[in-house]
Amino acid sequence: MYVLLIPAYMPDEKYTAFLKELMAAGYTVVSVDDGSGEDCRPFFDEAKALGVDVIGYEENHGKGYALRYGLKYILENYPEAEGVVTADCDGQHTIRDLNRVVETMKENPGKVVTGGRFREGIKIPLRSVIGNSFSRGYFRIATGIKMRDTQTGLRGFPISAVPSVLEAKGDRYEYEMNVLLYLKSWGYEIIEIPIETIYIEDNATSHYHPIRDSLRVTNQINKFVVKRLLNILKFASTSMTCFALDYILYTFVFLNIYPADWKYQVAIAYASARVISATVNYFLNARLIFKKSSPLMFVKYALWAALVAVLGSLGSNLFHIQLGVPKWLCKLIVDAPLWLVSYFGQKLFVFRKFGSNKEKNDPKEV
């Protein structure tokens, strides 16, 4: 079962008309009243009468907050759900496109599916062009991911991704960008499919402010880029510290302890030094860079460090025996490319974060 989540702020007749179509199509729908006020109460009452699961709160908090609120509620109250599809409340998305998102999710389990607007030949309101163009190129530079539409409200998440999505920051439109920014690091691939979008009255009812909200979105990308750069710099500093320890142990300790006539002296000395320096490196990275640690992460790190050590040992030994490279130099040659391998291995395998539900507010019906 796929649950459709619709955040709503000050909806009108288009909201209930859209819900009628969804319920007639057999969808399970959860809608969040994002503090719309008493004037909008009739629309939510009608939604309940249609069979929509309406939840919410009294004060407006923003779309990001509403999405987290709804996702947490679905995670706790729909244990049979295989995924969640988010959609806007103003009737911009068609039933056909919703069906296509769900079908694509079924065909690609474990992947995130988004509906991309802005196809050629379609007239698009200026505020939508500004909002998307402002962030699309920067998003690609920051993440390496090419997306046609970074601000679409039509997105499908496998249920396994929901705990991570709940941890993304931001209460307003910047929240959706934060989710996209971190999906790759959470281990989820994005599939973008083209969709139709109905712009009613030139999208006049949209609550998206093209300048203010675009700046919020861009600010999130700035933070993402800065955080990545700082992590790389911190990783480089811990790596240099541990490399110095590693090299000192290799050159001045183990090469002197193990007999020079051993065929694999270089490989064994390399591995011995790496065991000690890698252990120190794990605790430094866990505390200073990735800021998390667990027995499972330590085991994964040990496995990854062992793989890197084997590659380094064999490579160093090969350079010394086959190519005649001095013992002190062969380690430097091998370790340079292995530094990048180690960083991305720790980031994507050892310390990869799948998230946990930290939302403190319990959803309550209104």
C-alpha positions in Angstrom: 0.0 0.0 0.0 1.2 3.5 -0.9 -0.1 6.4 1.3 -0.7 9.8 -0.3 0.3 12.7 1.9 -1.1 16.1 1.2 -0.1 19.2 3.3 -2.6 21.9 3.1 -2.5 25.6 4.1 -5.6 27.7 3.5 -7.1 25.4 0.8 -10.1 26.2 -1.4 -12.5 24.3 -3.6 -9.6 22.9 -5.7 -8.4 21.0 -2.6 -11.7 19.1 -2.1 -12.1 18.5 -5.8 -8.7 16.9 -5.9 -9.5 14.8 -2.9 -12.7 13.5 -4.5 -10.6 12.3 -7.5 -8.1 10.6 -5.2 -10.7 8.8 -3.1 -12.5 7.7 -6.3 -9.3 6.3 -7.6 -8.9 4.2 -4.4 -6.0 6.1 -2.8 -5.3 6.1 1.0 -4.9 9.8 1.8 -3.5 11.6 4.8 -3.9 15.4 4.8 -2.2 17.8 7.2 -4.0 21.0 8.1 -1.0 23.4 8.5 -2.9 25.8 10.8 -5.3 27.1 8.2 -7.7 28.6 10.6 -11.5 28.4 11.2 -12.4 29.9 7.8 -11.0 26.7 6.1 -12.6 24.3 8.5 -15.4 23.4 6.1 -12.9 22.1 3.5 -11.3 19.8 6.1 -14.6 18.6 7.3 -15.6 17.8 3.8 -12.3 16.0 3.4 -13.0 13.9 6.5 -16.5 13.1 5.1 -14.8 11.8 1.9 -12.7 9.3 4.0 -9.5 11.3 4.1 -7.4 10.9 7.3 -7.1 14.6 8.4 -4.6 15.6 11.0 -3.1 18.9 12.0 -2.5 21.7 14.5 -3.8 25.2 15.2 -0.9 27.5 14.2 0.8 27.6 10.8 4.3 26.2 10.8 5.2 25.9 7.1 5.2 23.1 4.5 8.3 21.4 5.7 6.9 21.1 9.2 3.6 19.8 7.8 5.4 17.2 5.7 7.4 15.9 8.7 4.3 15.9 10.8 2.4 13.8 8.2 5.3 11.4 7.6 5.7 10.7 11.3 2.0 10.0 11.6 2.0 7.6 8.6 5.1 5.8 10.0 3.3 5.2 13.3 -0.2 4.6 12.0 0.2 2.8 8.7 2.5 -0.1 9.3 1.4 -1.8 6.1 2.6 1.1 4.0 5.3 0.3 1.4 5.9 4.0 0.5 4.6 7.5 0.8 3.8 9.9 -2.1 3.6 13.6 -1.3 1.5 15.9 -3.5 0.4 19.6 -3.4 -3.1 20.4 -2.4 -4.0 22.8 -5.2 -4.8 20.3 -7.9 -1.6 20.8 -9.8 -0.9 17.1 -10.1 -3.0 14.7 -12.2 -4.2 11.3 -11.2 -2.4 9.8 -14.1 0.9 11.3 -12.9 0.3 10.0 -9.3 -0.3 6.6 -10.8 2.9 6.8 -12.8 4.9 7.7 -9.7 3.5 4.8 -7.8 4.1 2.4 -10.7 7.7 3.6 -11.0 8.2 3.0 -7.3 6.9 -0.5 -7.6 9.3 -1.1 -10.5 12.2 0.4 -8.6 11.9 -0.7 -5.0 14.1 1.3 -2.6 14.4 4.3 -4.8 12.9 7.8 -4.6 10.8 8.9 -7.4 10.1 12.6 -8.3 7.8 14.2 -10.9 9.7 16.7 -13.0 7.8 19.6 -14.5 9.2 22.1 -17.0 8.9 20.1 -20.2 9.5 21.8 -23.5 6.6 23.5 -25.1 4.7 24.1 -21.8 4.0 27.7 -20.6 5.2 28.0 -17.0 4.4 30.8 -14.6 7.2 33.2 -14.0 7.4 32.5 -10.2 7.8 28.8 -10.9 10.6 29.4 -13.5 12.4 31.7 -11.1 12.1 29.4 -8.1 13.3 26.3 -10.0 16.0 27.9 -12.2 17.5 29.6 -9.1 18.3 26.3 -7.4 18.6 23.7 -10.2 22.1 24.5 -11.4 23.5 25.1 -7.9 22.0 21.8 -6.7 23.8 20.0 -9.5 27.1 21.7 -8.6 26.7 20.8 -4.9 25.6 17.2 -5.3 26.5 16.1 -8.8 22.9 15.1 -9.4 21.1 16.4 -12.5 17.5 17.1 -11.9 15.0 18.9 -14.2 12.8 20.0 -11.3 14.2 20.4 -7.7 11.0 22.0 -6.3 8.3 19.6 -7.4 5.8 18.7 -4.7 5.2 15.3 -6.2 7.7 12.8 -4.7 7.5 9.2 -3.8 9.6 7.8 -0.9 10.0 4.1 0.0 9.0 3.6 3.6 12.6 2.7 4.5 13.6 6.3 3.6 11.0 8.0 5.8 13.0 7.9 9.1 15.9 9.7 7.3 13.6 12.2 5.6 12.2 13.1 9.0 15.6 14.2 10.1 16.0 16.8 7.4 16.0 20.4 8.7 13.7 23.3 7.8 10.1 24.1 8.4 9.2 25.8 5.1 10.0 25.2 1.5 13.7 24.8 2.2 12.9 21.5 3.9 12.2 19.8 0.5 15.6 21.0 -0.8 17.3 19.6 2.3 15.7 16.2 1.6 17.1 16.2 -1.9 20.5 17.3 -0.8 21.0 14.4 1.6 19.2 11.5 -0.2 22.4 10.4 -1.8 24.3 10.3 1.4 21.4 8.3 3.0 21.9 5.8 0.2 18.9 6.5 -2.0 18.9 7.0 -5.7 16.5 9.6 -7.3 14.5 8.7 -10.4 12.9 11.7 -12.1 9.9 11.1 -14.4 8.3 13.8 -16.6 4.8 14.9 -15.4 2.1 17.3 -16.4 1.3 20.2 -14.2 -1.9 22.2 -14.1 -1.2 25.8 -13.4 -4.5 27.3 -12.3 -4.8 31.1 -12.7 -1.1 31.3 -13.5 -0.3 29.6 -10.1 -1.7 32.6 -8.3 -2.8 30.6 -5.2 0.7 29.3 -4.6 2.2 30.3 -1.2 5.8 30.1 -2.6 7.5 33.5 -2.6 10.0 33.5 -5.5 12.6 35.7 -3.9 12.3 35.0 -0.2 11.8 31.3 -0.5 14.5 30.9 -3.2 16.9 32.6 -0.9 16.0 30.1 1.8 16.5 27.2 -0.6 19.8 28.6 -1.8 20.9 29.1 1.8 20.4 25.4 2.5 22.6 24.5 -0.5 25.2 26.9 0.9 25.2 25.2 4.2 25.4 21.8 2.5 28.4 22.8 0.5 30.2 24.4 3.5 29.5 21.4 5.7 31.0 19.1 3.0 34.1 21.3 2.6 34.6 21.5 6.4 34.2 17.7 6.7 36.8 17.1 4.0 39.2 19.5 5.7 38.6 17.9 9.1 39.1 14.5 7.5 42.3 15.7 5.9 43.6 16.9 9.3 42.8 13.6 11.1 44.2 11.7 8.1 47.4 13.6 8.2 47.8 13.0 11.9 47.2 9.3 11.5 49.3 9.1 8.4 52.2 10.6 10.4 51.7 8.0 13.1 51.3 5.3 10.5 54.5 6.3 8.6 56.6 6.6 11.8 55.5 3.2 12.9 56.1 1.7 9.4 59.5 3.3 8.8 61.1 3.5 12.2 59.5 0.6 14.1 58.2 -2.3 12.1 60.8 -2.2 9.3 63.4 -2.4 12.1 61.6 -5.2 14.0 60.9 -7.5 11.1 63.9 -9.1 9.4 65.0 -7.4 6.2 65.4 -10.7 4.4 61.7 -11.5 4.7 60.1 -11.6 1.3 57.0 -9.8 2.6 58.7 -7.6 5.1 57.2 -4.4 3.5 53.7 -5.8 3.4 53.8 -7.1 7.0 55.3 -3.8 8.3 52.7 -1.8 6.3 49.8 -3.9 7.8 51.1 -3.7 11.3 51.4 0.1 11.3 48.0 0.4 9.6 46.2 -1.6 12.4 47.4 0.9 15.0 46.9 4.1 13.0 43.5 2.9 11.7 42.2 2.3 15.2 43.2 5.8 16.2 41.7 7.2 12.9 38.3 5.5 13.6 37.9 7.2 17.0 39.0 10.6 15.7 36.6 10.4 12.7 33.7 9.1 14.8 34.1 11.9 17.3 35.2 14.9 15.2 33.8 14.3 11.7 30.9 11.9 11.4 29.9 12.4 15.1 28.5 8.9 15.6 29.7 5.5 16.6 28.4 2.1 17.3 29.7 -1.5 17.6 28.3 -2.1 14.1 30.1 0.9 12.7 33.3 -0.2 14.3 33.0 -3.7 12.7 32.3 -2.1 9.3 35.3 0.2 9.8 37.5 -2.8 10.7 36.4 -4.6 7.6 37.0 -1.5 5.4 40.3 -0.7 7.1 41.4 -4.4 6.5 40.5 -4.1 2.8 42.5 -0.8 2.5 45.4 -2.3 4.4 45.5 -5.4 2.1 45.5 -3.1 -0.9 48.2 -1.0 0.6 50.3 -3.9 1.7 50.2 -5.7 -1.6 50.7 -2.4 -3.5 53.7 -1.4 -1.4 55.3 -4.8 -1.7 54.7 -4.8 -5.4 56.4 -1.4 -5.9 59.4 -2.5 -3.8 60.0 -6.0 -5.2 58.9 -5.6 -8.8 59.9 -2.0 -9.4 62.7 -1.5 -6.9 61.1 1.5 -5.3 62.7 2.3 -1.9 60.8 1.0 1.1 60.3 4.5 2.5 58.8 5.8 -0.8 56.6 2.9 -1.9 54.2 3.6 1.0 53.8 7.2 0.1 53.0 6.3 -3.5 50.3 3.7 -2.5 48.7 5.7 0.2 48.0 8.9 -1.9 45.1 7.3 -3.9 44.0 5.2 -1.0 43.2 8.4 1.0 40.2 9.1 -1.3 39.2 5.5 -1.2 39.3 5.6 2.6 37.3 8.9 2.9 34.4 7.8 0.6 34.4 4.3 2.1 33.9 5.7 5.6 31.3 8.2 4.4 29.2 5.9 2.3 29.8 2.5 4.1 31.0 2.9 7.6 29.3 6.0 8.9 26.4 6.2 6.5 23.3 7.4 8.4 19.9 5.9 7.8 18.2 8.2 10.4 15.8 7.8 13.2 12.6 9.5 14.0 13.3 12.4 16.3 10.1 14.4 15.9 9.0 15.4 19.4 5.4 16.5 18.6 2.8 13.8 18.5 0.3 14.2 15.6 -3.2 14.9 16.9 -6.4 15.1 15.0 -8.1 18.5 14.8 
